[in-house]
Amino acid sequence: MINVPLNKILFLDIETVGCEASFDNLKTNRPELAFQFENYFDWFEKRFPEDVADGFDSMFHNRSALVSEFLKIACVSLAFVNDDGTIKMQSFSGKDELDILQKTQKVLQKVGSLNYFLCGHNVKGFDIPILAKRMMINGLMPPKILPSFDTKPWEVKAIDTKDIWQYGQFGSIASLELMCVSLGIESAKNMDVTGNKVHDAYWNDDNIEGITKYCERDVEVLIEVIKKLLTLK
């Protein structure tokens, strides 16, 4: 099922937040971007109808972290599995997104030159495009290991556990948590900071440490998932 050696995989997860603490802040600090958010509100309405009733504020608070142009990256966690089975974890987190991206860019450039594969859950649909877009927005060139518009399918060096779990049944439920429960692996959803709390943890609680621990736990879970799949007989 997976024909890549465990020690040639870079496991990856990112945590994102809205680019401002609230929509009011966005209007004050970045009025042109706030106008774009309003302009695309019908797009948000169709995808997240449960957040429509409370207007722009609720939608921005709950969903801005899902759209590259309206978010910022709060944490990137990366991990390798050494030949002896130990895990080497490295996280870049904080309020300086450019610094996070520059450090991530260096790692990705290095592993790309060493013929590594990336691995993440929905990494092709979220982490990779988010990283690439945020790098471009911040004036950085995305590393070649991040597949782009001209990357041929057989050239993509990314193992997406969401694709693996869907097994061709696109549109089916394939969350990392459900995959973990099904495989008997403890997920990261029982931690103090989880996906829906990251925005507040970043802007209101200044809990970068909690966000980082959550991100790192997701990477550890990814490793456990791949190890489990590699033991299939």
HUDA-V864929 format. One record per helix or strand. SS is the DSSP state (helix for helix, strand for strand). FROM is the first residue (numbers start at 1). LEN is the number of residues. If there is no record, write none. Layout:
SS	FROM	LEN
SS	FROM	LEN
This chain:
helix	6	3
strand	9	10
helix	23	7
helix	31	9
helix	41	7
helix	49	3
helix	55	12
helix	68	3
strand	71	11
strand	87	7
helix	97	17
strand	117	4
helix	123	15
helix	153	3
strand	158	3
helix	161	6
helix	176	8
helix	195	9
helix	208	23
